[in-house]
Amino acid sequence: MNPANADTLELNVGKMLKGQYMGGTQETVRFHGQGDIKVAPREDILALAFTVEDIAVAKSAGKSAIGARRDY
């Protein structure tokens, strides 16, 4: 993965992870970064930001890009 095209997961303890959003539930977010998949509880997440390329891919696949940046 090209770091310039990475999503960013910001935790409320100040840690920021670059990687790829892998999905999640109402309670957790799965994020692939630093060589493994991390599962973060929603209450530990300050923000999740997607790259512009991810939004373009979602639009071309016919998916909504609404909510491309969410603050938890």
ROFIRO-342669 format. One record per residue (C-alpha): residue number from 1; z, x, y. Coordinates in nm, 4 decimals. Layout:
// ROFIRO-342669
+-----+----------+----------+----------+
! pos !        w !        u !        v !
+-----+----------+----------+----------+
! NUM !        Z !        X !        Y !
...
+-----+----------+----------+----------+
***
This chain:
// ROFIRO-342669
+-----+----------+----------+----------+
! pos !        w !        u !        v !
+-----+----------+----------+----------+
!   1 !   0.0000 !   0.0000 !   0.0000 !
!   2 !  -0.0891 !   0.1266 !   0.3426 !
!   3 !   0.2346 !   0.1426 !   0.5503 !
!   4 !   0.0395 !   0.0256 !   0.8551 !
!   5 !  -0.0341 !  -0.2992 !   0.6696 !
!   6 !   0.3212 !  -0.3524 !   0.5417 !
!   7 !   0.5368 !  -0.6577 !   0.5931 !
!   8 !   0.8823 !  -0.6002 !   0.7408 !
!   9 !   1.2112 !  -0.7388 !   0.6129 !
!  10 !   1.4978 !  -0.6955 !   0.8590 !
!  11 !   1.8485 !  -0.7407 !   0.7267 !
!  12 !   2.1355 !  -0.8527 !   0.9480 !
!  13 !   2.3159 !  -0.5202 !   0.8854 !
!  14 !   2.0403 !  -0.3417 !   1.0799 !
!  15 !   1.8362 !  -0.2118 !   0.7844 !
!  16 !   1.4573 !  -0.2603 !   0.7979 !
!  17 !   1.2358 !  -0.2463 !   0.4904 !
!  18 !   0.8584 !  -0.2020 !   0.4895 !
!  19 !   0.6716 !  -0.3419 !   0.1934 !
!  20 !   0.5269 !  -0.6666 !   0.0652 !
!  21 !   0.6751 !  -1.0156 !   0.0655 !
!  22 !   0.6682 !  -1.1404 !  -0.2938 !
!  23 !   0.7938 !  -1.4959 !  -0.2454 !
!  24 !   1.1303 !  -1.6556 !  -0.2711 !
!  25 !   1.3368 !  -1.9698 !  -0.2890 !
!  26 !   1.5543 !  -2.1623 !  -0.0446 !
!  27 !   1.8342 !  -1.9164 !  -0.1247 !
!  28 !   1.6581 !  -1.5791 !  -0.1642 !
!  29 !   1.3568 !  -1.3668 !  -0.0645 !
!  30 !   1.1802 !  -1.1261 !  -0.3020 !
!  31 !   1.0419 !  -0.8154 !  -0.1330 !
!  32 !   0.8597 !  -0.5188 !  -0.2880 !
!  33 !   0.9448 !  -0.2022 !  -0.1007 !
!  34 !   1.0572 !   0.1534 !  -0.1655 !
!  35 !   0.9317 !   0.1458 !  -0.5238 !
!  36 !   1.1067 !  -0.1656 !  -0.6525 !
!  37 !   1.1516 !  -0.5376 !  -0.5938 !
!  38 !   1.4607 !  -0.6365 !  -0.4013 !
!  39 !   1.6058 !  -0.9869 !  -0.3948 !
!  40 !   1.7859 !  -1.0593 !  -0.0682 !
!  41 !   2.0071 !  -1.3622 !  -0.0120 !
!  42 !   1.8807 !  -1.5650 !   0.2819 !
!  43 !   2.2081 !  -1.5261 !   0.4715 !
!  44 !   2.1547 !  -1.1453 !   0.4700 !
!  45 !   1.8101 !  -1.1713 !   0.6376 !
!  46 !   1.7632 !  -1.1512 !   1.0122 !
!  47 !   1.3806 !  -1.1635 !   1.0161 !
!  48 !   1.0735 !  -1.1473 !   0.7960 !
!  49 !   0.7508 !  -1.0417 !   0.9685 !
!  50 !   0.4062 !  -1.0501 !   0.8118 !
!  51 !   0.1138 !  -0.8281 !   0.9054 !
!  52 !  -0.1957 !  -0.9635 !   1.0766 !
!  53 !  -0.3999 !  -0.8753 !   0.7677 !
!  54 !  -0.1768 !  -1.0991 !   0.5526 !
!  55 !  -0.2335 !  -1.3908 !   0.7898 !
!  56 !  -0.6116 !  -1.3350 !   0.7823 !
!  57 !  -0.6070 !  -1.3297 !   0.4009 !
!  58 !  -0.4038 !  -1.6522 !   0.3921 !
!  59 !  -0.6486 !  -1.8226 !   0.6275 !
!  60 !  -0.9520 !  -1.7058 !   0.4282 !
!  61 !  -0.7875 !  -1.8398 !   0.1109 !
!  62 !  -0.7435 !  -2.1772 !   0.2784 !
!  63 !  -0.3663 !  -2.1436 !   0.3106 !
!  64 !  -0.1662 !  -2.2128 !   0.6231 !
!  65 !  -0.0643 !  -1.9178 !   0.8365 !
!  66 !   0.1992 !  -2.1294 !   1.0092 !
!  67 !   0.5375 !  -1.9671 !   0.9673 !
!  68 !   0.3874 !  -1.6220 !   0.9347 !
!  69 !   0.6937 !  -1.4926 !   1.1123 !
!  70 !   1.0212 !  -1.6537 !   1.0272 !
!  71 !   1.3657 !  -1.5734 !   1.1545 !
!  72 !   1.6300 !  -1.6601 !   0.9023 !
+-----+----------+----------+----------+
***
